[in-house]
Amino acid sequence: MPFRHNGRSAMLGNADGTKRYLLDTNALVALLQGHADLLATVESADWLGVSVINVLEFLGFDGLSEIDRQLFNELLQRIAVVDLLGGNSALMALIIEIRQSKSLKLPDAIVMACAATH
């Protein structure tokens, strides 16, 4: 299954049938709110991650409660956080390609490129 963005999470399926999900900020909010369908999806995942961009977006929300912050930090201990490393020239090239070809804002292009590489 090719990369797609469905408004809840960036998803990437493998030819071997493994389920790998890179959650975006909307998915993180829905997950922490207990969205039943999303909970079922992530529970069946073989790999679950989040871009460092989405970590910054989530933690930067104005009015984020201490309970939400604690829940989010607990989630981060259980999933992969995909870093953005300047020395990763392949990732940088993909970010630029996605941004130019899809006319996306930089944070969205970064998330898409991270999902495609993980």
N, C-alpha and C positions, 0 to 999 in steps of 0.2 A: 504494500500500500504506500503510495507516495505521500510526502509531507502535505499536510493540510492544516488550516487554522479554522476552527469551528466556533470561535467566539468564547469558548470556555478554556480550551487548552490547545497547545501546539502538539500535534501527535505525529508519531512516526512509527509505522509498522515495519517489521522485517520480513524478508522472504521466508524465513524459518518459522514465522507465526508468532514470534515473541511480541509482547505488547510493551511498548516504550512510550512514556508520556513526559513531555516537558510542559509543565503547568505555567500558564501566564497569570497575570495579576487577577483577572476576573475569576479564573479557576481557583486561585488561592482563597479569595474571598468566599466563593461558593462552598468550597471544601470546609472551611472553618465555620461556615454557617450550617453545615450538616446536610448539604444538598444530596439527597438519597441516590440519584442516578450517578452523580460524580463519585460519591463514596464507593459505590459498587464498581465503578470503572477503575479507580485507583487501587482498590483492594485486589483486583485481578491482574494488576500490572506486574510485569517482570522487572521493570526499571522505572523509577520515578525521579524526575529532576525539576529544577527551577533555575532560570537564568539569574545571575547576580543582578541584572537589570530589574527583574521583577521583585527580587528581595528588596532592593532600594526603593522601588515604587511602593511596595506594600508598607514597609516600615516608615516611609515618608508621609503616609496619610495623616492629615490633620485630625486630631481627636481620636487617634487609635488608643483604645483602652489598654491598661496594663495586662488584663486577662487575655485580650487578643494578641498582644505582643508575646506573652508567655506561650500561648498555644502555637503561635507561628514559630517561635524558637524551638519548641518541641518537635514540630513538623520538620524543621530544617535539620535536626539531628538524625532523622530517619530517611531523608532523601538526599540525592546528589545536588550540590550547588555548582552550576556550570560557570566557571570563571571566564573572564574576558582577558586573555593574555596578549599583550602587544607583540610578543615574539612568535605568535601563531600566525604566520603569513597566510596559510591556506584559509583560516577562519576570517582573517581580515579581508582577503580577496573575495570570499563568498559574501560577506556583509556588504561590501561595495557593490558587487554584482546584483544582489537582491534589492538593495536600495535603489539602484539605478533602473533596473528592469521593472520593478513593481511600484516605483514612486512612493515608497514608504518613508515614514519618519525613521530616524536613526535607531531609536530604541526598539521599534518593531522589527526592523531589519536585523538587528543583533539577535533578538529572540528567535527569529526564523532561522538564522544561520546556525545558532547554537543547537536548535532542535534538529536541523538537518545533519549536523556533524555528530550528534549524540544519539 
